[in-house]
Amino acid sequence: MFNLLKMIELVGKKKWGILMYVMDLTGKVAIVTGGARGIGKAIVNALLECGAQVAVIDLAPSPESLHEKILYFQADITESSIVNGYVDQTVKHFGRLDILVNNAGISSMDYVVDIKEEDWDRVLDVNAKSVYLWSQAVAQYLIKQGQGGKIINIASQAGKNGYRLMGSYVASKHAVMGFTKVMALELAKHAINVNAVCPGIVETDMKRSERVIGGQLRGLNAHAIEMEDISQVPLGRTAKPEDVANVVIFLTSRFSDYMTGQGVNVTGGMTMS
């Protein structure tokens, strides 16, 4: 129900203002994989702004100073033996669980004829296998909890298209898209919505590294690749991590309750299907 006094209070206190009011996640608990940097960090910050409590899983060491609503685990998300334990610890610490954001991802660049088996395996493990591991563990808990929930997978426009030098990455993100659809079908009866977000070119450390490596493979410098990237975006700029986080917040909120099995493009118009 619309509460004008609450909205005015939130507008005065939070930088997100009205958005924080309509996307209020107070009392909700989320797990975010790969939440220490880039898109993941932006997602964590957005969840906190909207009132959620967040468990962050990342390979990076815990920051010295943590927000009071963050529970931090330094861990390899592809290790199946630790997943259920960290889900249990999150529930024990916060008292419940409502949201999973499978964000962690890596890339490896090479021509198909030169892809190394170890690179292929690592990309598929981090980008696809981890989605299966964490989704399975969280879904089992959400079903037991009996109050529905939201699972959001960070895929990519590479989950819908093919891109040179990114064979393993493209394969992994297509896997994420397929698994998202299967989960959406199977978990719908439990009121668990499962959707994917498909970012385009996002300004992160990983993207900057890709420009260097891709440029070397193509005989170009990183700046030339950056200009090429921008030229492909109809809106005239590449994305900020916050552009992706905004869409994730919508998918975690009650306003997406009738959406499931979708791959939402956040590409500035690069991908329109």
N, C-alpha and C positions, 0 to 999 in steps of 0.2 A: 504494500500500500504506500502511496506517495506520502512522504513526511517532509514538509517544507522546512521545519525547524532543523531536522537532522541534516538536510541538504545544505542549508545555510552554514551550519556548524562545520561541515566537512569542507565546503568551499573555502572557508576561512583558514582551515588548518592544513589542508593538503594541497600540494602543487598540482595534483590531477583534478582537483575541484569536483565538478559535476560528474566527470568520468568515474572518479573514485566512489561517488554515491551510487550510480547506476550499476557499477561493476563491483559492488561491495562483496568482499570475500572473507569478512570477519568470521572467525570460528572455523574456517576451512584450513586443512593441512595438505601441503603439496610436497612431493619429491621431485627434484630437478636433477637430472644427470648432466654432468659437464657444466655445472653452474658457476664456475669460478671466473670465467672470462667470456668475452665476446657476446654472442647471442644469449648464451645461458645466463651470464651475469645480468644482462638487461631483463631477462625473464624473471629472475629472482627478485631484482629490485622492483619490478612492476607488481609482482605478487605481494611483496611486503607493503608497497604503497596502498594496495587495495585491501590490506588487513589480514592477509593469510600468514600462516606460519609455514616455514620452509625447511626441509631437509635437503642439503646439497651434497651430491656425490661427485667427487672429482679427484683426478690424479694429483693435482697441485696441493701443496701443503696448506693447511688452514691458515687464513690471515690471522694476524695477532689480535686484531679487534673485530669482533663479530656482532652483528645486530642481535638483539636479545631474542628475536623470533626465528633465528637460524640455528639449526643443528647441522654440524659439518662432519662429513666422513671423507677422509682421504683413502681412496680405494680404486682398484681397477674394476670398472663396471662390467668387464667381460668374464670375471671370475664367478662362475655359477655358485660356488660354495658359500659366498658371502652375501648373496642377494637377499635371501629370506631373513637372514639375521639383521640386516640393516633396515628392512621393512619393519620387522618386529621392534627394533629399537626406536624407530620413528614413532610407531604407534604407542609404545610405552612412554616415550617422552612427551608427546603432544596429546595423547588420549584418543586419537582417531586418525583416519586418512581419507582424503577425498579426491586428490588430483595427482596424476603422474605426468610429468613432461619429460619424454625421452629426447633429450637435446644433444647429448654427447656425440661428437662426430670428428672424423679425421679424413684426410685425403692423401692420395698418392698419385703423382702424375707421370705418365709415360705413354708411348705408343703401344697399342695392343700387342704388337709382335715382340715388345721388349719388357712387358710387365713381369716383375719377379713374383714368384709364388708366395714368398713370405709377405710381400707388400699386399698382394691380393687378400691373403688370409687375414691380415691385421685389419685392413679396411672393412672387410665383411664382418669380422668379429665385433669391432667397435660400433659400426654404423647399423648393422642388421641384427646380429646375434644378441647384442645388449638389449635391443628393443623387445625381442622375444623373452629374454630372461626377466627383465624388470616388469614388463607388462603381465606376464604370467603370474609372478609373485603378487603384484599389486591387485590384479583382477581377482585372484583367489581371496585376498583379504576383503576387497570391496563386496564380493558376493556374500561372504560371511557376515560382514557388517550390515548388509541389507538396506543401505540408504542410497544406492546408486553411486555415481562418480564420473569423473572425466579423465580420459587418457588422451594426451596430445603428443603426437610424434612429429619431431622436426625432420621433415623429408627435404625436398629440394625441387626446383624446376628440373634438376637432373633426374628426378624420379618420373618425369614425364617426357623428357627429350634425351637425345644423345649429344655428348660434347667430346670433341677430340681431346686426347691425352688423359681422359678421365674414365677409362673403362671400368676400373674397380669401383670407383665412387658412384658412377651411374648405375652399375649393377646393384650396389648396396641400397641406393635410394629407391630403385624400382622395387626391391624386396620389401622395403619399409612400406611403400604404397600398397603393395599386395597384401601384406600382413595387416595393415590398418583396416582394409575392407573386410577381411575374414573376422577380425576381432569385433568390428562393428556389428556384423551379422550375428555372431555367437553371443555377444554380451548385451545386445539390445533388450532382451527379456529381463535383464537385471537392472535396467535403467542406467547402464554405463555407456556413456557416449564416447566413441573413439573417432578422432579426426586427425588429419595430418596438416601441417603448415608447410608450404612449399616456397621457401625464399628464393629470390633470384641472386643477384650479386650483392653481397653484404660486406661492408668495410670492417673486416676483422683481421687479426694477426694471420689467421689461416689463409685468407684471401690474398693478403699482401705477399705471403710466402709463395702461394701458387703463381702469382704474377712473375716472381723472380725465376722460379723453376720452369714455368711454362714459356717464359721469354727465352730462356737459355735453349730449351728444346726447339723453339721456333726461330731462333736467331734474331730475337727482338729484345729491347730492354723493358724493364718493368713499367716505365712511364708509358711506353707505346701500348702495352697491354691494358693499362688503366684507361687510356683514352679510347681504346677499342671497346672496353667494357661499357663506358659511359655512352658511347655512340649507339649501343644496342638497346638502350632503355628509352622507351617513348616518353616517360616523364622527365628525362633529362638528367637524372642523377642516380647513382647507386644507392643502395639502402643503408640505413643505420641499423644497428642491432635493435634499437627501440622500435623501429617500424615493424619488426617481426614480433617483438614482445607485446605490442598493442593487440595484435590479432590473437596471440595466445591467450591474453586476458579475456578477450571476448569468448573464446572457446571454453574457458574455465567457468564462465559465468552462467547464470540462469537464462540469459538471452540466447544461448545456443542449445537449449534443451531439446529442440526438435531437429538438430543437425547431427548426423552420424555417418561415418564412412566417407567423409569428404576430404579432398586434398585442396586446401585453400591457397591460391597463388598470392604471394607477396613479392611481386617482381617488377613493379613499376610499369607493367604492360608488356614485358618481354614474353611471357607465356600467358595466353588468353584462353586456354581450353581447360 
